Amino acid sequence: MEYISFKSKIIESKAKKEAKKLNDDFVIKEGRHTFLTKEGAEQITKMRIHSGQIQNDDLSDLKHFPNLKLLEILSFKISDISALPKLLSLETLKLQTIEKVTSLKPIENFPMLKKLDLEGFCKNTDITPISKLKKLKTLNLGYNAIENIAALSELANLTELHLFANQISDISPLLQLKKLKRLFIQGNNIVDISPLSSLVALKELNLAFNRIIDICALANLSNLETLYLEHNHISCIEKLERNTNLRTLSIYQNPISVDSILKMPFLDNIYVDKKDYFLLLEMNYKKTTLSTRIGSFDDRKEYLIYCFHKYD
């Protein structure tokens, strides 16, 4: 019987636990030691490795799991992922570290990826290799100081995209992402949202904490159900009156008049901050007081907002 030899004790321990869940016979005891069989390693389809001690070279141990479909690695010490082996069955990948990652090139080794979470993982790193992942449906690149998203224009199968807390101003590459249903681009430097006008499949959109003035581009998004616009410079929302599928609208910290809101009776939930809205809104909605934070996206002070819910 063939046993697996590991570099990393952490990965070895995790692998044995996963194998024993499948079949006790995959982990063999000899004297005081236990060993993972090759057959057992090949049956493992998911690995979640959350340890601050995993280092760059330890990643090579993952070659023993050719049938992995889900892989999560959260470590403080990873700065180079070149040791990651080709995992041709991998569909979900989450990587997290506090170090600066030098290159995302090894990501190209996972052509079957459908879900990729690199939140805070690739700060100031070229994201071009992600463009090779044509099967991606969900992508999270939040908190990465990204300025250029041109590489994303080729990911035509994306249905969910997280780009929050970056330094993006040009969102024209999103024009090609016709299948997007959920888009989160709050906390950037966006003024022009006209590229969103063609994304008619969108159901949820977060544009909060940007520099937006004009939202005419949203008028044709007839499938939109949830829209976050707080902390912008928007004064007119009349174009949203045609979005009759819209149920939740957040507009606090914008110079918007209450009259515009009252022209949208289809709304179920409205988030506002101005008390002069209350008298009119309370005729049709019940009020809940919420605590939130105000200021820059990363440095905010506590603040009160109010949610008006439609009566049942």
N, C-alpha and C positions, 0 to 999 in steps of 0.2 A: 504494500500500500504506500502511495506517495504522499509525503507530508510537505507542508509549506514552511519555508524559512523566511522570517521577517527581519527587517532592519528596525522597525519601530515597535516597541512593546505596546504602545497605545493602540496602534492599528491592529496589532495581533490580538489584543484583548477584546477589542470591539468586534473583530471578525469572528472570534470564537463564540461570543454571545449571540451574534446573528445566526451563525451556523447551528447552534444548539436549539434555537427557536424552530428551525426547520426539521432537524433530525439529530438526536443525541449521538448517533453513530458517526456524525461528521467530525466530532472532536474525540480523539483517542487519548486515553490516559496510559502512560507508561512510567511506572514508578511514581515519582513526585511531580512529573511533568505532563503537560497535555499538549497535543499537537492537532492542528487543523489539517484535514485531508484535502487533497487537490480537488476531489469530487465535491466536498463541502464548499470550498471557496468558489467553485464554478456555479454553485446553486444560489449564492448570495446575490440579491438584486438591489439591495439598498444599504447604504452606509451613512450614518450621521456621526461625524467625528468632531466633537466640540472639546477642544483641549488647547490651552495656551502653549503647550510644549511641542506641538507638531512643527517640524522644520522642513525646509525646502527638499532635502534629499529623501525624507520619509515618504514623500508622495509617490516614489517609484514602487512602493509596496502595493499600490493599487493595481498593478499589472496582473496580480493573482486573481482578480475579480472581473473577468472579461464580460460577464453578463449583467453588470451593474446598470440599473435604470435610473436610480436616484443616488446622488452623492452630495453631501453637505460637509464642508470643512470650515470650521471657525477656529482660527488660531491667531496668536499675537506675533508669530515669528516668521510667517511666510512672506517673502519678497520676490521669489522667483518660482514660477510654476512650470518650468521647462521639464521637470522630472515627471510630470503627469503623463501617464501612458495613453495610448489610443484606446478609447472605450467606445466601441462602435455601436453599443446598445444604449448608451446613456441618453436619457430623455430629460432629466431634471438635474441642474447643477446650481449649488449655492456656495459661494466662496466669500469669506470675510477675514480681514486682517487689519492691523493698525500700521503695518509697514507700507512703504511705497513699492508697488509692484512694477517691475521693470518692463514687462511685455505681456500682452494678451495673446500672442501668436499661438501658444499651445491650445487655445480654445478651439482652433480649427480642427483639432483631432476628434471632435465630437459632432459629426455631421447630422446625427439624429436628434440633437437637442431640441426640445419643445419649450422648455422653461429655463431661463437663466437669470440668476439673482446675483448681481455684483455690487450691491449697495455699499458705498464707501470703500470698495475694494480696489478700484483702479483710478485713483485721483491723479490727474494730470498725465494719464497714460493714453496712448493712441488706441482708440476703440475700433479702428478699421478691421481687425480680424473678425469682429462680430458679424460683419457683412457676409461672411461665408456661411453663416448658419441659417440656411434658407427655410428650414422647417420651424424656426422659432415662432411660438405663439404668444409667450409672455416674457417680457424683458424688464428687469429692474436695474437702472443705472443711477439711482438717486445718490446724492451726497458725493459727487465725484469731481466737482469743479470743471465739468465739461463745458466747452464753448462751441465746438463744432460737432454737429450730429449728422453730417453728410453720409456717413457709413450706414445709417439706418434706413436710407431710402430704398435699399435693396431687400428689405425684410418684409416682403409683401404679404406674408401669412400672419403677421402680428395682429393679435386681437386685444392685447393689454400691454400698455407701455408706461413705465414709471421713470420720469426724468426730473423729479423734484429736487430742489436745492442744488442747482448747478449754476452755470454762468451763461446760459443760452439766450441769445437774442434773435437768431434766425431760425425759424421753424419750417422753412420751405421744404426741407427734405421729407417732412411728414406727408406731403401731398400725395405720395404714392401708396400710402398705407391705408388702402380703401377698406380693409377688414377690421380696422380698429373699433372696438366697442368701449374700451375704458382707457382714458388718457389722463395722466397726472403730471402736469408741468408747472406746478406751483413753485414759488420761490426762485424765479429766474429774472431775466432782464427783458422780457418780451413786451413789445409795443404792438407790433403788427401780427394779428391772428388770422389774416385773410387766407393763408394756406389751409386752415381748418374747414373752409366752406365746402370742400368736396368730400369730407369724411362723414358721409351721411349715415354710416352704421353706428356712430357714437351714441352710447347710452349714458355714460358717466364722464364728466369732464371737469377737471380741477385747474383753474387758471389763477388761483389766489396768489397774492404777493408778487405781482408783476407791475408793469407800467402801462397797462391797457387803458385806452380811452374809448375806442370804437369797437362795438361788438356786432356790427352788421353781418359779419361773416358767419355768425351762429344762426341766422334766421332760417336757413334751409335745413338745419339739423333736426328733422322731424321726429327722429327716434330718441332724442335726448330726454332723459328722465331725471338726471341729477346734475346740477351745475353749481360750481363754487367760483364766485367772482370777488370775494372779499379782498380788501386791501389793494385796490387799483384806483384809477382816476375816471371811473365810468359815471356819467351823469344821465345817460339815456338808455333805457332797456326796452323801449317800445317794440323793437324788432323781435323780441321774444314772445310777443303776443300770438304769433303763429305757431309756436312750439307747444301744441296742446297736449303732448305726452309728458311735458315737464311736470314733475311732482315736487322736487326739492330744489330750492333756490337760496343760495347764501350770498348776500350783497352788502354786508356791513362794511364800514369804512370805505364807502363810496358816496359821492354827492348825488344820490338818487331821490326823486320825489316819490311820495307814497301813492300818488295818482297812477303811476306806471304799474305799481304792484297790484292795485285794485282792478286793473284791466286784465288780470290773469287769474280768473276764478278757478282754473284747473289745478292750481298749486295746492299741495297738501301741507308742505312745510316751508316756512320762510324764516331765514335768519337775518335779523336786523340789529342795529345798535342805537337808533335815534328814537327817543321817547315820543317825538311828535307823530310817529307812525301809529302809536298805540291805540288811540281812540277809534280810528277807522278800522284797524285790523282786528281789534277785540270784538267787533260786531260779528265776525265770521270765524274767528280762530280763538283757541285757548292759548295762553301765554306760559312759557317756561323760561326761567332765568338760568343762563349757563355761564360758566367761567371759562374764559379763553385767555389768550396772550396777544399782546399787541406790540408792534415795533418791527424791527427787521426780522427776517425769517428765523435767524439763529439767536437773536438777542431780544427777547420780548418781555414785557411786563404784564402782570395780570390785569384783566379787563373783563367787563360784563357785556355779554350779548344776549339777545332774546330770541327764542324760537317760538314762532306761532304755528300751532298745529290745527288743522281743520277739525272741527267737531265731527264725531262719528254720526 
